[in-house]
Amino acid sequence: MERAREIVDGYAPLKVTLRQVMYRLAAEGVLPHTPPMYRRLSAQLAQARREGRFPDLIDTVREVHVPPAWPDADAFVHEMPDWFRLDRTAGREHALYVAAEKDTCGSS
């Protein structure tokens, strides 16, 4: 559990998937790369997340998109400067995006 947390924290502020954590743990020899171990890791980290003992992971299957909301207009105005971003790809012919995920079911 501790090494998994270190892996997740090492990507901050980005988030990672359970599969990314599993691959890292398997590559380091911490866990065997087997479907039963993947399911066990999933169950343990899910329980730890529910109890607030582990950071959130990306869930490419069950992600719920909730629009932002604020308790009042003052809270909205206070938070807005942090939301401002320029579109760095505007007017450019190419944009670079990096994403990696093996989104499968069953054995790996």
PyMOL commands that place a pseudoatom at each C-alpha (Angstrom):
pseudoatom trace, name=CA, resn=MET, resi=1, chain=A, elem=C, hetatm=0, pos=[0.000, 0.000, 0.000]
pseudoatom trace, name=CA, resn=GLU, resi=2, chain=A, elem=C, hetatm=0, pos=[2.787, 2.443, 0.898]
pseudoatom trace, name=CA, resn=ARG, resi=3, chain=A, elem=C, hetatm=0, pos=[4.691, 1.897, -2.359]
pseudoatom trace, name=CA, resn=ALA, resi=4, chain=A, elem=C, hetatm=0, pos=[1.448, 2.294, -4.341]
pseudoatom trace, name=CA, resn=ARG, resi=5, chain=A, elem=C, hetatm=0, pos=[0.856, 5.642, -2.586]
pseudoatom trace, name=CA, resn=GLU, resi=6, chain=A, elem=C, hetatm=0, pos=[4.410, 6.760, -3.404]
pseudoatom trace, name=CA, resn=ILE, resi=7, chain=A, elem=C, hetatm=0, pos=[3.828, 5.899, -7.068]
pseudoatom trace, name=CA, resn=VAL, resi=8, chain=A, elem=C, hetatm=0, pos=[0.558, 7.855, -7.214]
pseudoatom trace, name=CA, resn=ASP, resi=9, chain=A, elem=C, hetatm=0, pos=[2.057, 10.827, -5.347]
pseudoatom trace, name=CA, resn=GLY, resi=10, chain=A, elem=C, hetatm=0, pos=[5.044, 10.782, -7.710]
pseudoatom trace, name=CA, resn=TYR, resi=11, chain=A, elem=C, hetatm=0, pos=[2.773, 11.681, -10.637]
pseudoatom trace, name=CA, resn=ALA, resi=12, chain=A, elem=C, hetatm=0, pos=[1.155, 14.647, -8.850]
pseudoatom trace, name=CA, resn=PRO, resi=13, chain=A, elem=C, hetatm=0, pos=[-0.460, 16.869, -9.870]
pseudoatom trace, name=CA, resn=LEU, resi=14, chain=A, elem=C, hetatm=0, pos=[-1.444, 14.355, -12.545]
pseudoatom trace, name=CA, resn=LYS, resi=15, chain=A, elem=C, hetatm=0, pos=[-3.604, 11.388, -11.660]
pseudoatom trace, name=CA, resn=VAL, resi=16, chain=A, elem=C, hetatm=0, pos=[-2.972, 7.789, -12.686]
pseudoatom trace, name=CA, resn=THR, resi=17, chain=A, elem=C, hetatm=0, pos=[-5.001, 4.647, -13.263]
pseudoatom trace, name=CA, resn=LEU, resi=18, chain=A, elem=C, hetatm=0, pos=[-5.021, 1.474, -11.233]
pseudoatom trace, name=CA, resn=ARG, resi=19, chain=A, elem=C, hetatm=0, pos=[-3.412, -0.276, -14.205]
pseudoatom trace, name=CA, resn=GLN, resi=20, chain=A, elem=C, hetatm=0, pos=[-0.508, 2.193, -14.183]
pseudoatom trace, name=CA, resn=VAL, resi=21, chain=A, elem=C, hetatm=0, pos=[0.049, 1.536, -10.479]
pseudoatom trace, name=CA, resn=MET, resi=22, chain=A, elem=C, hetatm=0, pos=[-0.110, -2.235, -11.053]
pseudoatom trace, name=CA, resn=TYR, resi=23, chain=A, elem=C, hetatm=0, pos=[2.413, -2.096, -13.915]
pseudoatom trace, name=CA, resn=ARG, resi=24, chain=A, elem=C, hetatm=0, pos=[4.827, -0.070, -11.814]
pseudoatom trace, name=CA, resn=LEU, resi=25, chain=A, elem=C, hetatm=0, pos=[4.516, -2.426, -8.842]
pseudoatom trace, name=CA, resn=ALA, resi=26, chain=A, elem=C, hetatm=0, pos=[4.983, -5.456, -11.092]
pseudoatom trace, name=CA, resn=ALA, resi=27, chain=A, elem=C, hetatm=0, pos=[7.977, -3.905, -12.878]
pseudoatom trace, name=CA, resn=GLU, resi=28, chain=A, elem=C, hetatm=0, pos=[9.605, -3.231, -9.515]
pseudoatom trace, name=CA, resn=GLY, resi=29, chain=A, elem=C, hetatm=0, pos=[8.969, -6.814, -8.407]
pseudoatom trace, name=CA, resn=VAL, resi=30, chain=A, elem=C, hetatm=0, pos=[6.708, -5.705, -5.554]
pseudoatom trace, name=CA, resn=LEU, resi=31, chain=A, elem=C, hetatm=0, pos=[3.723, -7.700, -6.856]
pseudoatom trace, name=CA, resn=PRO, resi=32, chain=A, elem=C, hetatm=0, pos=[3.363, -10.513, -9.386]
pseudoatom trace, name=CA, resn=HIS, resi=33, chain=A, elem=C, hetatm=0, pos=[1.682, -9.424, -12.632]
pseudoatom trace, name=CA, resn=THR, resi=34, chain=A, elem=C, hetatm=0, pos=[-1.328, -11.736, -12.521]
pseudoatom trace, name=CA, resn=PRO, resi=35, chain=A, elem=C, hetatm=0, pos=[-5.085, -11.164, -12.875]
pseudoatom trace, name=CA, resn=PRO, resi=36, chain=A, elem=C, hetatm=0, pos=[-5.789, -12.316, -9.281]
pseudoatom trace, name=CA, resn=MET, resi=37, chain=A, elem=C, hetatm=0, pos=[-3.192, -9.887, -7.911]
pseudoatom trace, name=CA, resn=TYR, resi=38, chain=A, elem=C, hetatm=0, pos=[-4.654, -7.065, -10.046]
pseudoatom trace, name=CA, resn=ARG, resi=39, chain=A, elem=C, hetatm=0, pos=[-8.122, -7.762, -8.615]
pseudoatom trace, name=CA, resn=ARG, resi=40, chain=A, elem=C, hetatm=0, pos=[-6.725, -7.908, -5.073]
pseudoatom trace, name=CA, resn=LEU, resi=41, chain=A, elem=C, hetatm=0, pos=[-4.852, -4.617, -5.519]
pseudoatom trace, name=CA, resn=SER, resi=42, chain=A, elem=C, hetatm=0, pos=[-8.011, -3.064, -6.961]
pseudoatom trace, name=CA, resn=ALA, resi=43, chain=A, elem=C, hetatm=0, pos=[-10.091, -4.162, -3.982]
pseudoatom trace, name=CA, resn=GLN, resi=44, chain=A, elem=C, hetatm=0, pos=[-7.524, -2.999, -1.418]
pseudoatom trace, name=CA, resn=LEU, resi=45, chain=A, elem=C, hetatm=0, pos=[-6.973, 0.407, -3.004]
pseudoatom trace, name=CA, resn=ALA, resi=46, chain=A, elem=C, hetatm=0, pos=[-10.719, 0.934, -3.497]
pseudoatom trace, name=CA, resn=GLN, resi=47, chain=A, elem=C, hetatm=0, pos=[-11.322, 0.244, 0.192]
pseudoatom trace, name=CA, resn=ALA, resi=48, chain=A, elem=C, hetatm=0, pos=[-8.485, 2.560, 1.187]
pseudoatom trace, name=CA, resn=ARG, resi=49, chain=A, elem=C, hetatm=0, pos=[-9.893, 5.329, -1.082]
pseudoatom trace, name=CA, resn=ARG, resi=50, chain=A, elem=C, hetatm=0, pos=[-13.357, 4.960, 0.454]
pseudoatom trace, name=CA, resn=GLU, resi=51, chain=A, elem=C, hetatm=0, pos=[-11.797, 5.303, 3.902]
pseudoatom trace, name=CA, resn=GLY, resi=52, chain=A, elem=C, hetatm=0, pos=[-9.791, 8.366, 2.839]
pseudoatom trace, name=CA, resn=ARG, resi=53, chain=A, elem=C, hetatm=0, pos=[-6.447, 6.562, 3.244]
pseudoatom trace, name=CA, resn=PHE, resi=54, chain=A, elem=C, hetatm=0, pos=[-5.402, 6.611, -0.418]
pseudoatom trace, name=CA, resn=PRO, resi=55, chain=A, elem=C, hetatm=0, pos=[-5.477, 9.263, -3.171]
pseudoatom trace, name=CA, resn=ASP, resi=56, chain=A, elem=C, hetatm=0, pos=[-8.026, 9.089, -5.980]
pseudoatom trace, name=CA, resn=LEU, resi=57, chain=A, elem=C, hetatm=0, pos=[-7.146, 7.289, -9.194]
pseudoatom trace, name=CA, resn=ILE, resi=58, chain=A, elem=C, hetatm=0, pos=[-8.421, 7.852, -12.714]
pseudoatom trace, name=CA, resn=ASP, resi=59, chain=A, elem=C, hetatm=0, pos=[-11.318, 5.532, -13.499]
pseudoatom trace, name=CA, resn=THR, resi=60, chain=A, elem=C, hetatm=0, pos=[-11.733, 5.471, -17.282]
pseudoatom trace, name=CA, resn=VAL, resi=61, chain=A, elem=C, hetatm=0, pos=[-14.881, 3.369, -17.019]
pseudoatom trace, name=CA, resn=ARG, resi=62, chain=A, elem=C, hetatm=0, pos=[-16.816, 4.821, -14.110]
pseudoatom trace, name=CA, resn=GLU, resi=63, chain=A, elem=C, hetatm=0, pos=[-15.828, 8.478, -14.099]
pseudoatom trace, name=CA, resn=VAL, resi=64, chain=A, elem=C, hetatm=0, pos=[-18.716, 10.757, -13.170]
pseudoatom trace, name=CA, resn=HIS, resi=65, chain=A, elem=C, hetatm=0, pos=[-18.549, 14.248, -14.596]
pseudoatom trace, name=CA, resn=VAL, resi=66, chain=A, elem=C, hetatm=0, pos=[-20.145, 16.801, -12.312]
pseudoatom trace, name=CA, resn=PRO, resi=67, chain=A, elem=C, hetatm=0, pos=[-20.224, 20.437, -13.341]
pseudoatom trace, name=CA, resn=PRO, resi=68, chain=A, elem=C, hetatm=0, pos=[-18.559, 22.751, -10.827]
pseudoatom trace, name=CA, resn=ALA, resi=69, chain=A, elem=C, hetatm=0, pos=[-20.761, 24.514, -8.299]
pseudoatom trace, name=CA, resn=TRP, resi=70, chain=A, elem=C, hetatm=0, pos=[-20.161, 27.108, -5.612]
pseudoatom trace, name=CA, resn=PRO, resi=71, chain=A, elem=C, hetatm=0, pos=[-22.069, 27.876, -2.415]
pseudoatom trace, name=CA, resn=ASP, resi=72, chain=A, elem=C, hetatm=0, pos=[-22.469, 31.540, -3.399]
pseudoatom trace, name=CA, resn=ALA, resi=73, chain=A, elem=C, hetatm=0, pos=[-21.344, 34.197, -5.872]
pseudoatom trace, name=CA, resn=ASP, resi=74, chain=A, elem=C, hetatm=0, pos=[-18.498, 35.385, -3.631]
pseudoatom trace, name=CA, resn=ALA, resi=75, chain=A, elem=C, hetatm=0, pos=[-16.960, 31.898, -3.570]
pseudoatom trace, name=CA, resn=PHE, resi=76, chain=A, elem=C, hetatm=0, pos=[-17.273, 31.750, -7.370]
pseudoatom trace, name=CA, resn=VAL, resi=77, chain=A, elem=C, hetatm=0, pos=[-15.574, 35.134, -7.864]
pseudoatom trace, name=CA, resn=HIS, resi=78, chain=A, elem=C, hetatm=0, pos=[-12.807, 34.186, -5.405]
pseudoatom trace, name=CA, resn=GLU, resi=79, chain=A, elem=C, hetatm=0, pos=[-12.023, 30.941, -7.261]
pseudoatom trace, name=CA, resn=MET, resi=80, chain=A, elem=C, hetatm=0, pos=[-12.218, 32.186, -10.855]
pseudoatom trace, name=CA, resn=PRO, resi=81, chain=A, elem=C, hetatm=0, pos=[-8.653, 33.590, -11.164]
pseudoatom trace, name=CA, resn=ASP, resi=82, chain=A, elem=C, hetatm=0, pos=[-7.349, 30.043, -10.610]
pseudoatom trace, name=CA, resn=TRP, resi=83, chain=A, elem=C, hetatm=0, pos=[-9.472, 28.787, -13.521]
pseudoatom trace, name=CA, resn=PHE, resi=84, chain=A, elem=C, hetatm=0, pos=[-8.063, 31.179, -16.119]
pseudoatom trace, name=CA, resn=ARG, resi=85, chain=A, elem=C, hetatm=0, pos=[-5.953, 29.425, -18.778]
pseudoatom trace, name=CA, resn=LEU, resi=86, chain=A, elem=C, hetatm=0, pos=[-4.893, 30.436, -22.248]
pseudoatom trace, name=CA, resn=ASP, resi=87, chain=A, elem=C, hetatm=0, pos=[-5.424, 27.891, -25.003]
pseudoatom trace, name=CA, resn=ARG, resi=88, chain=A, elem=C, hetatm=0, pos=[-1.795, 27.210, -25.912]
pseudoatom trace, name=CA, resn=THR, resi=89, chain=A, elem=C, hetatm=0, pos=[-2.856, 25.318, -29.031]
pseudoatom trace, name=CA, resn=ALA, resi=90, chain=A, elem=C, hetatm=0, pos=[-5.000, 28.098, -30.537]
pseudoatom trace, name=CA, resn=GLY, resi=91, chain=A, elem=C, hetatm=0, pos=[-3.818, 28.954, -34.032]
pseudoatom trace, name=CA, resn=ARG, resi=92, chain=A, elem=C, hetatm=0, pos=[-1.219, 26.210, -34.147]
pseudoatom trace, name=CA, resn=GLU, resi=93, chain=A, elem=C, hetatm=0, pos=[-1.134, 23.590, -36.843]
pseudoatom trace, name=CA, resn=HIS, resi=94, chain=A, elem=C, hetatm=0, pos=[-0.207, 20.803, -34.403]
pseudoatom trace, name=CA, resn=ALA, resi=95, chain=A, elem=C, hetatm=0, pos=[-0.819, 20.044, -30.750]
pseudoatom trace, name=CA, resn=LEU, resi=96, chain=A, elem=C, hetatm=0, pos=[0.938, 17.445, -28.651]
pseudoatom trace, name=CA, resn=TYR, resi=97, chain=A, elem=C, hetatm=0, pos=[-1.065, 15.270, -26.247]
pseudoatom trace, name=CA, resn=VAL, resi=98, chain=A, elem=C, hetatm=0, pos=[0.382, 12.427, -24.223]
pseudoatom trace, name=CA, resn=ALA, resi=99, chain=A, elem=C, hetatm=0, pos=[-1.943, 9.683, -23.008]
pseudoatom trace, name=CA, resn=ALA, resi=100, chain=A, elem=C, hetatm=0, pos=[-1.406, 6.055, -22.265]
pseudoatom trace, name=CA, resn=GLU, resi=101, chain=A, elem=C, hetatm=0, pos=[-3.836, 3.403, -21.105]
pseudoatom trace, name=CA, resn=LYS, resi=102, chain=A, elem=C, hetatm=0, pos=[-4.570, -0.194, -21.805]
pseudoatom trace, name=CA, resn=ASP, resi=103, chain=A, elem=C, hetatm=0, pos=[-8.301, -0.315, -21.276]
pseudoatom trace, name=CA, resn=THR, resi=104, chain=A, elem=C, hetatm=0, pos=[-9.171, -4.003, -21.332]
pseudoatom trace, name=CA, resn=CYS, resi=105, chain=A, elem=C, hetatm=0, pos=[-11.063, -6.572, -19.343]
pseudoatom trace, name=CA, resn=GLY, resi=106, chain=A, elem=C, hetatm=0, pos=[-9.755, -9.970, -18.321]
pseudoatom trace, name=CA, resn=SER, resi=107, chain=A, elem=C, hetatm=0, pos=[-6.167, -11.086, -18.104]
pseudoatom trace, name=CA, resn=SER, resi=108, chain=A, elem=C, hetatm=0, pos=[-3.216, -8.909, -18.970]
for i in range(1, 108): cmd.bond("trace and resi %d" % i, "trace and resi %d" % (i + 1))
show_as sticks, trace
zoom trace
